[in-house]
Amino acid sequence: MPTSARFRPRRLLALATDSLPARAYLGLVALGVVVLFLAPDSPYAMAPALLTAPLSFLPVVLPFGAGTAGGGAAEVAAAVLYGGWLLLCALVNAAAFGALARRPDRAPAARPRRTLLAAAVDNWPARAYVAVVAAALGTFLYAVLLSPDPGFAGIWPLIAAAPLSFLAVAVSAPAEYSLPWLGTLVFSVGVALAGLVNAVLIGHLARRIGAPPSRG
């Protein structure tokens, strides 16, 4: 039977809650939200956004968000919308962990078993994400290598491949001070690897949500 690409919200919710890795992730996000309310000025207040990345960073490119000016009802509405967006991002990420943790359904004998990394390229959501990361990384490399003023071009691959891309920044920083080209290389490789991890998670989630329910 061919695999259906139809989106199934109930399966997304089930994947986000029916496995230990998914529930542990949601618990970690909830802990981050508690820290956000208890210490809003602490560096740890960024935990909910980092834990729900990369989707949580999408509002960065939009003209509204949690910090929308205007006061009163405008700020409250923006905060509520952003909170709902973070919740949705957390559920999607938890479902990705749940999809990765769940054993694969039985496949027809004629079809070879797909490898773990194949999920990053064998479905359109993962391929679209890989294209976004590649475009962001290409923009960064063009700005650094060919543009006279690179500015803040590194922010785009950082956001696209978050949260693991922040580790790429930490690893590449020491090399940047001694050999700038080496720092650029390390950062680019780190972003590519971080994007690959995200693409694998997205691919496994797409497979689970789009596949027809298995029957025992």
N, C-alpha and C positions, 0 to 999 in steps of 0.2 A: 504494500500500500504506500503511495507516495506521501511524503511529509507535507503537512499543511503549514502554510506560513501565517495563518490567521492568529491574531493576537488574542490571548486568553487572560484577562485580568485576574480571574480566580486562581489560575495556575501561578501567576506572579506572586500573589499573596501567599499561596501555599509554600512556594519555594523560599519565601522570605521568613517563614516561621516554623517549618517542619524539620529543621536539622540543627544540630548543635552549633556548627560554625556560623550559620545565619543568625541564630538567637544570640550567640555570644557577641557578634558584631553589633546587633541592635542594642544590646546591653551597653556596649562600649560607647555607642553614639548617645544613648540616654545619659550616661555618666558625663559625657562631654557637654551636654545641654545643661546639666546641673552645675557644672563648673562655670559655664557661661553666665548663668544667673547669679551665682555666688561671687564670682570674681570677674566682672565684665571688662575690667581694665588689665587683666592678667594676659600674658602671652598665650596661656592655655585656653583663653576664650575662643581662639580660632579652631579649637578641636572639632566642633561639629561640622564646620565648613570643610576642614581637611579630611575628616573621616568620610564625608559624603561626596568627595571629589571623584571624578572630574565634573559631574553634572551640576554640583552645587556652585561651581564657578561660572556657569553659563550666564546668570544675570549680570555679570561684570560688563558684558557687552551691551546690555540694555540700559535705557535712560531712566530706569527706576529700580528700586530695591529697598533694602532695610534702612538705608541712610537717606531716603528721599526727603528733601527739604520741603517746608510748607507748614509743619507743625500740626498739632491736633489730629483730626480725622485722617489726613493724608499720611502722616507717619504711622498711625495705628494700622491703617489698611495695608501699607507697604510692609510693616513688620509681620502682620498676619499672613500675607501672601508669601513672604519669604520663609516664614516658619512652615507653612504648608509645603512649599517647594523643597525645603530641607527634609521634611518627612517623606515626601515622594522619592527623593534621591536616596534616602536611607533604605527604603523598601526595595528600590531597584538594585542597589549594591548588595543588600542582604540576599535578595533572590539570586544574584550572580554567584555569591558564595554557596548558596544552597544548591544551585545547578552544578557547580563544580564538585561539591561534596557527594552528590547523589550518583549512584552507580548508573552507567549507561543502560538504556533499554536494550532488549534483545534485538539484534539486527539480522536481516536476511543473510543466509550463509554465503550468498554470492557476492555480498558487498564487503570489502576488506575493512577491518577496524581502523577508524581514523585516529590519528595521533592527537596528543594534547594540543600542540601548536597549530594543528589544522583548523581549529575553531576560530583562529584569528583571520582567516581568509576565505572560508568556505560558506559564508553567509553575508547578506548585504549589510546588516547593521555593523558587524565587525569591520567589513571592508570600508564602509563609509567613515567609521571612526579612524581607521588607519590612514585614510586619505586626509582627514582633518589634521592629524598629528604630523603627517608628512608635509602638508602645506605650511603648518606653523613652524616646523623645523627648517623647511626650505626658506621661509621668510627671514628667520633668524640668521641662517648662514649667509644669505644674500646681504643682509644688513651689516653683518660683522666683517665679511670678507670683501665686499664690493662697494658698500655704501660709505661715504665719507663720515656720516654721523649715524651710527647704529642705534643710538637712543636707547629705548627700553624694549627692543625687539625680542629679548629673551623672555619677556613675560608671556608671550603667546604659546611657545612650546611648554613653558612651565605650567600654564593653566591647562593646556590640552592633555598633558600626560600626568597630571596630578592624581593622587598625592605622592607617588613614588618619585616623581620628577624633582621634588624638593630634596631628596637624597642626592640627586645628581648635582644640584647646586652645592651642597655641603662637600661632596667629594671633589668637585672641580675647583672650588675656591682656592685651596692651597696652590694648585698648579697654575692658576690664573695670575698669581703674584710673581711667580718666577718665569713662566713661559706662557704668554697669553694664548698662543696657538694650541698648546697642550690643554689649557683650561677649556677652550672652545671644543676641542675634540672629545674630552672626557664628558663635558656637559651634553654634547650631541649624542654620544653613545648611550649615556645614562637616560636621556629622554627617549631615545628609540627603544631601549629595553623596558622602560616604564610604560610606554605606549603599547608595547607588545603584551605585557602582562594584562593591561586593561582590555586590550582587544581579545585576548583569550577568554577573559571573564565575560565580556559582552557576547562573544560567539557561543559560549556554552549556555548562557542565559537565552539567547535567541533560539538555540536548538531545542531547549526544554519547553519554552513557551509556544514555539511553532509546531512542535511535534504532536501527533495525535496521542491521546491518552493510551497508556499501555494497559493491556488486559491480562490479568493473571489467570 
